[in-house]
């Protein structure tokens, strides 16, 4: 059985009311401008999370060659996506915020401030590192953090892409059985309990929390590891306020951060490991009648989902094919490569030819 390899965060799923409107904002403000795939089709595999029947949707996977995970921008096309019953607050169970990496937090803050966007002041985390929060027009919160790790540095861009998430949990120790034991976030950067000043600007942020920031000591390996880079998970547990599930009474694909997705190799090994650790696959494309390789129009592969102890969805994708230069018919077949070896930089940099222009998002 092929061993498990986690290459990094492939993407964070974001449920929106308009793929083009949201993508245009993410391109303008985060530099998410490379199309990996885009299609409109029924979501036939996700029945446990879509009311037991397929739901038509329009979805696009977009990345930045600066580095980091991308966004899967996801829109229902047959129903109006549902907003949370109550305004999401820090500590609610699920993905509260996506972490976006920047080479210069102060410069990024000034850039957004001049654009009159919805953002907090620059603040310090428990280790004294500067960061700030920015909220998109659709109510999604992003934490801008400093990073010195870049795949293809672009001086014209103020940020790279996704470098992690903040996740609300009911029990940090139980959650770490997944995030540390399976996903490999084994390094504790801080583990503190307090009323945190840098949370003051967030809804519910004046409560007392335990927060644990986790990173992985081992560098990620695999085809896309250089592009996706390192990442971190921050687990937040409320100690003084009541928390609820962010996706309570809603479908996967409704508004907000719908999942956290990892690029992996060795799906069979991962399936067995997750089962043994108490996190069995709840969705597995290999068991679908249409066959083992899931076709996403311009890309293909295996995918599966598990739930963390509070029901937050974690996706795994074993990529088989992606377009590099679609106009020339150049598709990369990853099944013929050494799964531990990073793809050559020149191949990944060729993805620049899939850059999306503003007029394509009008």
Secondary structure, DSSP 8 states (H G I E B T S, - for coil): ----EEEEEEEEEEE-S-HHHHHHHHHHHH---EEEEEEEEEE-S-GGGTTTS-EEEEEEEEE-TTSSBEEEEEEESSS-----SS---TTSBEEEEEEEEES-HHHHHHHHHHTT-EE---EE-TTS-EEEEEE-TTS-EEEEEE----SS--TT-S--SEEEEEEE-S-HHHHHHHHTTTT---EEEEEEEE--GGGTTSTTTTS-EEEEEEE-SS---STTHHHH---EEEEEEESSS---BTTTT--TTSSEEEEEEEEEE-HHHHHHHHHHHT---SEEGGGSTT-SSEE-SS-EEEEEEEE-TT--EEEEEEEEEEEEEGGGTEEEEGGGS-TTS---HHHHHGGGGGB--GGGG-
